[in-house]
Amino acid sequence: MFVRFWGTRGSIAVPGEQTTKFGGNTACVEVRTDDGTIIVLDCGTGVRELGHHLLQAASQPLRLHLFIGHTHWDHIQGFPFFGPAFLPNTDLNIYAPVGFHRRLEDAIAGQMQYSYFPVKLHDLRSRIHFTELDEGFFRIGEVLVQTQHLNHTAPTLAYRISSHETTLAYVTDHEPYWRTTGREFQHPGDQRHVAFLEGADLIIHDAQYSDEEYAGKIGWGHSTVEYATDVALAAGSDRLALFHHDPAHDDATVARLEAVAQDRVAARGRALEVFAAAEGLELHVRGSRPSVALGDVTAIRRPPVAGKRVLVVSSSEVEIAAIGHLLAEDQLVVLPTSDKRTALQCAPDVFPDLAIIDGRLSDGSGVELIQPLRARLGRPDLPIILLTDKATVQSDFWVSDPPVTDCLTKPFSTPMLRTRVLAWLTRALAPASACSWSAPRRSRSPPSVTCWPRTNWSCCRRRTRGPRCSARRTSFPTWQSSTDVSRMAQGWS
């Protein structure tokens, strides 16, 4: 497998004398498998030079596969300057995760409106095919591609690409689920992340910050050099490329962080090769382990998320209102209640698809609700996101079932909560053959949710007449200002 870096920078391009060694272009990596398949990882500004190279050196006509981790601007801004897209004999297949509200095609076309660019997307002469992805797998010829949701502020996917006995993993933009003080990863999200990368011959991993810098960047959706190194060590990888360099880091800073990672590996007595990705760097990656599918769920699907029911259990009216307004944007039905007793009493009437539980409730600890709620619903793998304070995060969490229990530490960024919710809902919508449970048969009529108070919430629309439980009526505030939201929601404050 051949790999070449055309853009290694994160956030914004930073050309100049201070970035000549590692490069100033935003993310773009070329991958060629032994059967001749050409894969382009992300379309940052580096894709412009890659396009020129392909037109001059690659066999024509071009058949290309563009994997976009997410549609934030630094990952798509080079596409309007990608030369092969202008040629009628180019077959261009573009893959990306399902985003917020907008189709993949609309996200790409948005930056090519006449207000921003002289050529519209539909004026391009190449044959362009858009494929929206979820978590799972698909194949391009003999190449196995597997995806996993990452912890970012927008729906983002990691790509694990396997051809014959060689595997490459591309992981950007991603933030640790928890900060770890030891060598073990205790959050199930971090454990799932390591399992996805296990045995990869080359890991290209987000490493935007140092540990010291990350303290002021929590909730921004990026990793530290130390975390990327520890993940690669835990995954048993042979090589790690530190990627998505911070635009504020000059060559000397990137080199210093590279040395930090190398010293970290040496201190563990391990053989992992660590280096900072640099523009123009070419690698020939050879593995010795056969590729194995990590699951049996196809990634090429778009299950309906709108209308799914989310139970929110919190004693904080501000927190409930913030979550409600956030999830209403995805047309989710938000079912708010304030304590454990009411949640257990009403849950069978509404049968939620996911629950968000505050770690501290008026009648006890939120973690104590997790197992009784699943038992009450007869659903042992109901996805649950626990909102927890740092003081109790690791001491209380392990009484729950880690594989299907997530944990988000306060204060959290609302976009990150939103991406977590969408990730869990799409996982829960996997084909029945890949699920460990079957939902009970239910009538076609909408579920009764009148056990929750009728409020002015626009997201609570699915209401029908039915038996009413004895839930206490609670009034929820309408917003007077954004002050209360910012105190709770801003992960970087």
C-alpha positions as CSV (number, residue, x, y, z in Angstrom):
1,M,0.0,0.0,0.0
2,F,1.4,3.4,-1.1
3,V,0.7,6.5,1.0
4,R,1.6,10.1,0.4
5,F,0.8,13.2,2.4
6,W,-0.4,16.2,0.5
7,G,-1.8,18.2,3.4
8,T,-1.1,17.7,7.1
9,R,-2.4,20.8,8.8
10,G,-5.7,21.3,10.8
11,S,-8.2,24.1,10.9
12,I,-6.7,26.5,8.4
13,A,-3.8,26.5,5.9
14,V,-0.7,28.3,7.1
15,P,1.9,28.6,4.3
16,G,5.2,30.3,5.0
17,E,8.7,30.0,6.1
18,Q,7.7,28.6,9.5
19,T,5.9,25.6,8.1
20,T,8.1,24.4,5.2
21,K,9.2,21.2,6.8
22,F,5.9,19.7,7.8
23,G,3.7,21.7,5.5
24,G,0.9,24.3,5.7
25,N,-1.8,22.7,3.6
26,T,-4.9,21.3,5.2
27,A,-5.7,17.6,5.3
28,C,-5.2,15.4,2.2
29,V,-3.7,12.0,2.0
30,E,-3.3,9.8,-1.1
31,V,-3.6,6.0,-0.8
32,R,-3.0,3.5,-3.5
33,T,-3.7,-0.2,-3.0
34,D,-2.0,-3.1,-4.8
35,D,-4.9,-3.5,-7.2
36,G,-4.5,0.1,-8.3
37,T,-7.4,1.6,-6.4
38,I,-6.8,5.3,-5.7
39,I,-8.3,6.6,-2.5
40,V,-8.1,10.3,-1.4
41,L,-8.5,10.9,2.3
42,D,-10.0,14.4,2.8
43,C,-10.1,17.3,0.4
44,G,-8.3,20.1,2.2
45,T,-6.1,22.6,0.4
46,G,-3.5,19.8,-0.3
47,V,-5.8,18.2,-2.8
48,R,-5.0,20.9,-5.4
49,E,-1.5,19.7,-5.9
50,L,-2.6,16.1,-5.7
51,G,-5.0,16.8,-8.6
52,H,-2.2,18.2,-10.7
53,H,-0.1,15.2,-10.0
54,L,-2.9,12.7,-10.9
55,L,-3.5,14.5,-14.2
56,Q,0.2,14.3,-15.1
57,A,1.2,10.9,-13.8
58,A,-1.8,8.6,-13.3
59,S,-3.4,6.4,-15.9
60,Q,-6.4,7.9,-17.6
61,P,-9.4,7.9,-17.3
62,L,-9.3,8.4,-13.6
63,R,-11.5,6.5,-11.2
64,L,-11.1,8.0,-7.8
65,H,-12.6,7.4,-4.3
66,L,-12.7,10.5,-2.0
67,F,-13.2,9.7,1.7
68,I,-14.2,12.7,3.7
69,G,-14.0,12.4,7.5
70,H,-16.6,15.2,8.0
71,T,-17.6,18.4,6.1
72,H,-15.9,21.0,8.2
73,W,-14.3,23.5,5.9
74,D,-10.7,22.5,6.4
75,H,-11.6,19.0,5.0
76,I,-13.5,20.1,1.9
77,Q,-12.1,23.5,1.0
78,G,-9.7,22.2,-1.7
79,F,-12.4,20.4,-3.7
80,P,-13.3,23.3,-6.0
81,F,-9.6,23.4,-7.1
82,F,-9.3,19.6,-7.7
83,G,-8.4,19.4,-11.4
84,P,-9.8,15.9,-12.1
85,A,-13.3,17.0,-11.1
86,F,-13.4,19.2,-14.2
87,L,-12.7,16.5,-16.7
88,P,-15.6,14.5,-18.3
89,N,-13.7,11.2,-18.3
90,T,-13.2,11.3,-14.5
91,D,-15.3,9.0,-12.3
92,L,-15.4,10.6,-8.8
93,N,-16.9,8.7,-5.9
94,I,-17.3,10.8,-2.8
95,Y,-18.0,9.3,0.6
96,A,-18.7,11.1,3.9
97,P,-20.8,10.7,7.1
98,V,-24.4,11.7,7.2
99,G,-24.2,15.3,8.6
100,F,-26.5,17.8,10.4
101,H,-29.6,18.5,8.2
102,R,-27.7,18.9,4.9
103,R,-27.0,16.1,2.4
104,L,-23.4,15.5,1.5
105,E,-24.0,16.9,-2.0
106,D,-25.4,20.1,-0.5
107,A,-22.5,20.6,1.8
108,I,-20.0,20.3,-1.1
109,A,-22.1,22.5,-3.3
110,G,-22.5,25.2,-0.6
111,Q,-19.0,26.4,-0.9
112,M,-19.3,26.5,-4.7
113,Q,-22.2,28.9,-4.9
114,Y,-21.5,32.0,-7.1
115,S,-21.1,34.1,-3.9
116,Y,-17.9,32.2,-3.1
117,F,-16.7,30.5,-6.3
118,P,-17.2,31.0,-10.1
119,V,-18.0,27.4,-10.9
120,K,-21.0,25.6,-9.4
121,L,-20.9,22.0,-8.4
122,H,-23.3,20.9,-11.1
123,D,-21.2,22.7,-13.7
124,L,-18.3,20.2,-13.2
125,R,-18.0,17.8,-16.1
126,S,-16.8,14.7,-14.2
127,R,-19.2,11.9,-13.2
128,I,-19.7,12.5,-9.5
129,H,-21.4,10.0,-7.2
130,F,-22.2,10.8,-3.6
131,T,-22.5,8.1,-0.9
132,E,-23.5,9.0,2.7
133,L,-22.1,6.6,5.3
134,D,-22.8,5.5,8.9
135,E,-20.8,3.2,11.1
136,G,-20.1,-0.2,9.5
137,F,-18.3,-1.6,6.4
138,F,-18.3,-1.6,2.6
139,R,-16.0,-2.8,-0.1
140,I,-14.4,-1.2,-3.2
141,G,-13.3,-4.2,-5.2
142,E,-11.0,-6.2,-3.0
143,V,-10.5,-3.3,-0.6
144,L,-12.3,-3.5,2.7
145,V,-13.3,-0.2,4.2
146,Q,-14.6,0.0,7.8
147,T,-15.9,3.2,9.6
148,Q,-16.4,4.3,13.1
149,H,-17.9,7.4,14.6
150,L,-15.4,9.8,16.3
151,N,-15.8,12.2,19.2
152,H,-16.1,15.5,17.4
153,T,-18.3,18.5,17.2
154,A,-19.9,17.3,13.9
155,P,-20.7,13.8,12.7
156,T,-17.2,12.4,11.9
157,L,-16.0,9.0,10.7
158,A,-12.7,7.2,11.0
159,Y,-11.7,5.0,8.1
160,R,-10.0,1.6,8.4
161,I,-8.7,0.6,4.9
162,S,-7.5,-3.0,4.4
163,S,-6.1,-4.6,1.2
164,H,-4.7,-8.1,1.3
165,E,-2.6,-8.2,4.5
166,T,-2.1,-4.4,5.0
167,T,-4.3,-2.1,7.0
168,L,-4.2,1.7,7.3
169,A,-6.4,3.7,9.8
170,Y,-7.2,7.4,9.2
171,V,-8.5,9.1,12.3
172,T,-9.1,12.8,12.4
173,D,-10.8,14.9,14.0
174,H,-11.2,13.1,17.4
175,E,-11.1,14.0,21.0
176,P,-10.5,11.7,23.9
177,Y,-13.7,10.6,25.7
178,W,-11.9,10.9,29.0
179,R,-8.5,12.1,30.1
180,T,-6.6,9.2,31.5
181,T,-3.9,9.4,34.1
182,G,-2.6,5.8,33.6
183,R,-2.1,3.6,30.6
184,E,-5.5,2.0,30.6
185,F,-8.5,3.5,28.8
186,Q,-11.6,3.4,31.1
187,H,-14.2,5.1,28.9
188,P,-16.0,2.6,26.6
189,G,-15.7,5.1,23.8
190,D,-11.9,5.1,24.1
191,Q,-11.9,1.3,24.4
192,R,-14.0,1.1,21.2
193,H,-11.6,3.5,19.5
194,V,-8.6,1.3,20.4
195,A,-10.4,-1.9,19.2
196,F,-11.2,-0.2,15.9
197,L,-7.5,0.5,15.4
198,E,-6.2,-2.8,16.7
199,G,-3.5,-4.3,14.5
200,A,-3.4,-1.5,11.9
201,D,0.0,-1.3,10.2
202,L,-0.2,2.5,10.0
203,I,-2.4,4.8,12.0
204,I,-2.7,8.4,10.9
205,H,-4.1,10.1,14.0
206,D,-5.2,13.6,15.0
207,A,-2.5,15.0,17.3
208,Q,-3.3,18.7,17.2
209,Y,-2.4,19.6,20.8
210,S,0.0,18.9,23.6
211,D,-1.3,17.8,27.0
212,E,-0.8,21.4,28.3
213,E,-2.6,23.0,25.4
214,Y,-5.6,20.6,25.6
215,A,-6.5,21.8,29.1
216,G,-7.8,25.0,27.4
217,K,-9.3,23.2,24.4
218,I,-11.6,20.6,25.9
219,G,-14.7,20.2,23.8
220,W,-13.1,21.4,20.6
221,G,-12.9,17.9,19.2
222,H,-9.2,17.1,18.8
223,S,-6.5,14.9,20.3
224,T,-3.2,15.3,22.0
225,V,0.1,13.9,20.9
226,E,0.2,11.9,24.1
227,Y,-3.3,10.4,23.6
228,A,-2.6,9.5,19.9
229,T,0.6,7.7,21.1
230,D,-1.1,5.8,23.9
231,V,-3.9,4.7,21.5
232,A,-1.4,3.4,18.9
233,L,0.5,1.5,21.6
234,A,-2.7,0.0,23.0
235,A,-3.8,-1.0,19.5
236,G,-0.5,-2.8,18.8
237,S,0.2,-0.7,15.6
238,D,3.6,-0.7,13.9
239,R,3.6,3.0,12.8
240,L,1.9,6.2,13.9
241,A,1.7,9.4,11.9
242,L,1.0,12.4,14.0
243,F,-1.5,14.5,11.9
244,H,-3.7,17.5,11.8
245,H,-1.0,19.9,13.1
246,D,-2.3,23.0,14.9
247,P,-2.0,26.1,12.7
248,A,-0.3,27.9,15.6
249,H,2.5,25.3,15.6
250,D,5.6,26.1,13.5
251,D,8.1,23.4,12.3
252,A,10.1,23.6,15.6
253,T,7.0,23.0,17.7
254,V,5.8,20.1,15.6
255,A,9.3,18.6,15.8
256,R,9.3,19.0,19.6
257,L,5.9,17.3,19.9
258,E,7.2,14.5,17.6
259,A,10.1,14.0,20.1
260,V,7.7,14.0,23.0
261,A,5.8,11.1,21.4
262,Q,9.0,9.2,20.5
263,D,10.3,9.6,24.1
264,R,6.9,8.3,25.4
265,V,7.3,5.2,23.3
266,A,10.9,4.6,24.4
267,A,9.9,5.0,28.0
268,R,7.5,2.1,27.6
269,G,10.1,-0.1,25.9
270,R,8.0,-0.5,22.8
271,A,8.9,-0.7,19.1
272,L,6.2,1.7,17.7
273,E,7.6,4.0,15.0
274,V,6.2,7.5,15.6
275,F,6.7,10.5,13.2
276,A,5.0,13.7,12.4
277,A,3.3,13.7,9.0
278,A,4.9,16.0,6.5
279,E,3.8,17.2,3.1
280,G,5.5,15.1,0.4
281,L,6.3,12.2,2.7
282,E,5.8,8.9,0.9
283,L,5.4,5.6,2.7
284,H,5.2,2.0,1.5
285,V,3.2,0.1,4.1
286,R,3.3,-3.7,4.2
287,G,1.5,-5.8,6.8
288,S,1.4,-9.5,7.6
289,R,-2.1,-10.0,9.0
290,P,-5.2,-10.8,7.0
291,S,-7.9,-8.1,7.0
292,V,-10.9,-8.9,9.2
293,A,-14.3,-7.3,9.3
294,L,-15.0,-5.9,12.7
295,G,-18.7,-6.1,12.3
296,D,-21.5,-7.3,9.9
297,V,-23.4,-4.0,9.5
298,T,-23.1,-2.1,6.2
299,A,-22.0,1.5,6.4
300,I,-23.9,2.4,3.2
301,R,-27.2,3.2,4.7
302,R,-29.2,6.1,6.1
303,P,-31.7,4.9,8.7
304,P,-34.4,7.4,9.7
305,V,-33.5,9.2,12.8
306,A,-36.2,11.8,12.8
307,G,-39.0,10.9,15.2
308,K,-36.8,8.8,17.5
309,R,-37.6,9.2,21.1
310,V,-35.0,10.5,23.6
311,L,-35.7,10.3,27.3
312,V,-34.0,13.2,29.2
313,V,-33.8,12.8,33.0
314,S,-32.4,15.8,34.8
315,S,-33.3,18.0,37.8
316,S,-32.0,21.1,36.0
317,E,-34.6,22.9,33.9
318,V,-31.8,24.8,32.2
319,E,-30.2,21.6,31.2
320,I,-33.4,20.0,29.9
321,A,-34.3,23.1,27.9
322,A,-30.8,23.3,26.3
323,I,-30.9,19.6,25.3
324,G,-34.5,19.9,24.1
325,H,-33.7,22.8,21.8
326,L,-30.6,21.1,20.5
327,L,-32.2,17.8,19.6
328,A,-35.3,19.4,18.1
329,E,-33.1,20.5,15.2
330,D,-32.8,16.8,14.2
331,Q,-36.6,16.3,14.6
332,L,-36.1,14.1,17.6
333,V,-38.9,13.6,20.2
334,V,-37.6,14.8,23.5
335,L,-39.3,13.3,26.6
336,P,-38.2,15.3,29.7
337,T,-38.6,14.2,33.3
338,S,-36.8,15.3,36.5
339,D,-36.3,12.2,38.7
340,K,-35.7,8.5,38.8
341,R,-39.2,7.5,40.0
342,T,-41.0,9.3,37.2
343,A,-38.6,8.0,34.6
344,L,-39.2,4.4,35.6
345,Q,-43.0,5.0,35.9
346,C,-43.4,6.5,32.4
347,A,-40.7,4.8,30.4
348,P,-42.8,1.7,29.3
349,D,-45.5,4.1,27.9
350,V,-43.0,5.9,25.6
351,F,-40.4,3.2,25.0
352,P,-37.5,5.6,24.3
353,D,-34.8,4.8,21.7
354,L,-32.1,6.5,23.9
355,A,-31.8,8.0,27.3
356,I,-29.8,11.0,28.6
357,I,-29.4,10.9,32.3
358,D,-27.9,13.5,34.6
359,G,-25.5,12.1,37.1
360,R,-27.0,14.0,40.0
361,L,-30.8,13.8,40.3
362,S,-33.1,15.1,43.0
363,D,-33.8,11.6,44.3
364,G,-30.3,10.1,44.0
365,S,-27.5,9.3,41.6
366,G,-28.3,9.1,38.0
367,V,-26.0,6.0,37.5
368,E,-28.4,4.1,39.8
369,L,-31.2,4.6,37.3
370,I,-29.3,2.9,34.4
371,Q,-29.9,-0.8,35.2
372,P,-33.5,-0.4,36.5
373,L,-34.5,1.6,33.5
374,R,-33.1,-1.1,31.1
375,A,-34.8,-3.8,33.1
376,R,-38.1,-1.9,33.2
377,L,-38.1,-1.7,29.4
378,G,-36.8,-5.2,28.9
379,R,-34.0,-3.8,26.8
380,P,-30.5,-4.6,28.2
381,D,-28.7,-2.6,25.5
382,L,-30.7,0.6,25.6
383,P,-28.2,3.3,24.7
384,I,-27.7,5.7,27.6
385,I,-25.6,8.8,27.8
386,L,-24.7,9.8,31.4
387,L,-24.0,13.5,32.1
388,T,-21.5,13.5,35.0
389,D,-19.4,15.8,37.1
390,K,-15.6,15.2,37.0
391,A,-15.6,14.4,40.7
392,T,-17.8,11.3,40.2
393,V,-17.0,10.3,36.6
394,Q,-14.8,7.3,37.2
395,S,-15.9,6.2,40.6
396,D,-19.6,5.8,39.8
397,F,-19.6,4.8,36.2
398,W,-18.6,1.2,36.3
399,V,-21.8,-0.1,37.9
400,S,-23.3,0.3,34.5
401,D,-22.8,-1.8,31.3
402,P,-19.9,-0.1,29.4
403,P,-20.6,-1.3,25.8
404,V,-23.9,0.5,25.6
405,T,-23.4,3.3,28.2
406,D,-21.7,6.5,27.2
407,C,-20.5,9.2,29.5
408,L,-20.1,13.0,28.9
409,T,-18.4,15.2,31.4
410,K,-19.8,18.6,32.3
411,P,-19.4,21.2,31.1
412,F,-19.9,19.8,27.7
413,S,-20.2,21.3,24.2
414,T,-23.7,20.9,22.8
415,P,-22.5,20.0,19.3
416,M,-20.5,17.1,20.8
417,L,-23.6,15.9,22.7
418,R,-25.6,16.1,19.5
419,T,-23.1,14.0,17.6
420,R,-23.0,11.4,20.4
421,V,-26.8,11.1,20.2
422,L,-26.9,10.7,16.5
423,A,-24.1,8.1,16.6
424,W,-25.9,6.0,19.2
425,L,-29.2,6.2,17.4
426,T,-27.7,5.0,14.1
427,R,-25.9,2.2,15.9
428,A,-29.2,1.1,17.4
429,L,-30.8,1.1,14.0
430,A,-28.5,-1.6,12.7
431,P,-30.1,-4.6,10.9
432,A,-31.7,-7.1,13.2
433,S,-29.1,-9.8,12.5
434,A,-26.5,-7.5,14.0
435,C,-28.5,-6.7,17.2
436,S,-28.6,-8.6,20.4
437,W,-32.2,-7.8,21.1
438,S,-35.6,-7.5,19.4
439,A,-38.0,-4.8,20.3
440,P,-41.4,-6.0,21.4
441,R,-44.2,-5.7,18.9
442,R,-46.0,-2.4,19.2
443,S,-49.2,-1.0,17.6
444,R,-48.9,1.3,14.7
445,S,-50.4,4.2,16.6
446,P,-48.0,6.7,18.1
447,P,-46.9,6.1,21.6
448,S,-48.7,7.9,24.4
449,V,-46.4,10.4,26.0
450,T,-49.0,12.2,28.0
451,C,-47.3,11.1,31.2
452,W,-45.0,14.0,30.5
453,P,-46.3,17.5,31.0
454,R,-47.7,19.4,28.1
455,T,-45.3,22.3,27.6
456,N,-44.4,24.8,25.0
457,W,-41.7,22.5,23.6
458,S,-41.8,22.4,19.9
459,C,-40.0,19.1,19.8
460,C,-42.6,17.2,21.8
461,R,-45.1,16.7,19.0
462,R,-46.0,13.0,19.1
463,R,-48.8,13.0,21.6
464,T,-52.0,11.0,21.6
465,R,-54.8,10.4,24.1
466,G,-54.0,7.5,26.4
467,P,-53.6,6.5,30.0
468,R,-51.9,9.1,32.1
469,C,-49.4,8.2,34.7
470,S,-49.0,10.2,37.9
471,A,-46.0,12.3,36.8
472,R,-45.7,15.6,38.5
473,R,-46.4,18.5,36.1
474,T,-43.4,20.7,35.6
475,S,-43.1,23.9,33.7
476,F,-40.0,24.4,31.6
477,P,-38.6,27.9,31.0
478,T,-38.6,29.6,27.6
479,W,-35.3,31.3,26.8
480,Q,-34.8,34.9,28.0
481,S,-31.2,35.1,27.0
482,S,-28.3,32.8,26.1
483,T,-26.5,33.4,29.4
484,D,-27.7,30.2,31.0
485,V,-26.9,28.1,28.0
486,S,-23.4,29.3,27.7
487,R,-22.6,28.5,31.3
488,M,-23.6,24.9,30.8
489,A,-22.9,24.2,27.2
490,Q,-19.5,25.7,26.3
491,G,-16.9,23.0,26.7
492,W,-14.1,25.5,26.4
493,S,-15.2,27.9,29.1
